[in-house]
């Protein structure tokens, strides 16, 4: 649920681009470069926040998995610990999968962003050195 709310900007990127970046016929009425720059910053901030959140969750759950493994080694017959360990391992795999999902979401959003903003804004890290 938390990631869903953090991905809201990606879900709304087409709307945001349509409402803030003019088509060619209306270019003179809006500062498209500034709008694209602002949206690019918001996207990058969101990517950073989400990635940090996912990595933080992975770290916490990894520690829990390690603790539960230690507990299971001490008492292999404790089914409660074994069950909890499996649950935490599943949770860890899901969180690791979220990193892959994050990459797909990022690529999709940046593709849409670049299709609309490439004429007026080129991010610093993507500018070619001439």
C-alpha positions in Angstrom: 0.0 0.0 0.0 2.8 2.4 0.9 4.5 1.8 -2.5 1.3 2.3 -4.3 1.0 5.8 -2.8 4.6 6.5 -3.5 4.1 5.5 -7.2 1.2 8.0 -7.6 3.3 10.4 -9.6 4.2 7.6 -12.1 0.5 6.7 -12.4 -0.4 10.3 -13.1 2.5 11.2 -15.4 0.5 11.4 -18.6 -2.0 13.6 -17.0 0.7 15.8 -15.5 2.5 16.1 -18.9 -0.8 16.9 -20.7 -1.7 19.6 -18.2 1.7 21.2 -17.8 3.6 20.7 -21.1 2.0 22.3 -24.1 1.6 20.8 -27.5 3.7 22.4 -30.3 0.8 24.8 -31.1 0.7 26.2 -27.6 4.4 26.3 -26.8 4.6 30.1 -26.4 2.0 30.2 -23.6 3.8 28.0 -21.1 7.5 27.6 -20.1 7.7 24.0 -21.1 11.3 23.7 -20.1 10.6 24.8 -16.6 7.6 22.5 -16.3 9.6 19.5 -17.6 12.5 20.3 -15.3 10.1 20.5 -12.3 8.4 17.2 -13.3 11.8 15.5 -13.8 12.9 16.6 -10.3 9.7 15.2 -8.8 10.1 11.9 -10.6 13.7 11.5 -9.5 12.8 12.4 -5.9 10.0 9.8 -6.0 12.4 7.2 -7.4 14.9 7.9 -4.7 12.3 7.8 -1.9 10.8 4.5 -3.2 14.2 2.8 -3.7 15.3 3.9 -0.2 12.0 2.6 1.3 12.3 -0.7 -0.5 16.0 -1.2 0.6 15.1 -0.2 4.1 12.3 -2.8 4.2 14.6 -5.5 2.7 17.2 -4.7 5.4 14.7 -5.1 8.3 13.2 -8.3 6.9 16.6 -9.7 6.2 17.6 -9.2 9.8 14.4 -11.0 10.9 15.1 -13.9 8.6 18.6 -14.2 10.0 17.2 -14.2 13.6 14.6 -16.8 12.7 17.2 -19.0 11.1 19.3 -18.8 14.2 16.3 -19.7 16.3 15.4 -22.6 14.0 19.0 -24.0 14.3 18.7 -24.0 18.0 15.3 -25.7 18.0 14.6 -27.4 14.6 11.4 -28.9 15.9 9.7 -25.6 16.7 7.1 -25.4 14.0 6.1 -21.9 14.9 9.5 -20.6 14.2 9.7 -22.6 10.9 6.3 -21.1 9.8 7.4 -17.6 10.7 10.7 -18.0 8.9 8.9 -19.1 5.7 6.5 -16.1 6.0 9.4 -13.7 6.4 11.4 -15.4 3.5 8.3 -14.9 1.3 8.0 -11.3 2.4 11.7 -10.8 1.6 11.3 -12.3 -1.9 8.3 -10.0 -2.5 10.3 -6.9 -1.5 13.2 -8.0 -3.7 10.7 -8.3 -6.6 9.5 -4.8 -5.9 13.0 -3.6 -7.0 12.3 -5.2 -10.4 8.8 -3.6 -10.5 10.4 -0.3 -9.6 12.7 -0.5 -12.6 9.8 -1.2 -14.9 7.7 1.7 -13.5 10.7 4.0 -13.8 11.5 3.0 -17.4 7.8 3.5 -18.4 7.6 6.9 -16.8 10.9 8.1 -18.2 9.9 6.9 -21.7 6.7 9.0 -21.5 8.5 11.9 -20.0 11.2 11.9 -22.7 8.6 11.6 -25.5 7.0 14.8 -24.3 9.9 16.8 -23.0 12.9 15.9 -25.2 12.6 19.1 -27.3 12.7 21.5 -24.4 14.5 19.7 -21.5 17.5 17.4 -21.4 18.5 16.3 -17.9 22.0 17.0 -16.8 23.1 13.4 -16.5 21.7 12.7 -20.0 23.2 15.7 -21.9 25.9 14.8 -24.3 29.2 16.6 -23.9 30.0 18.5 -27.1 
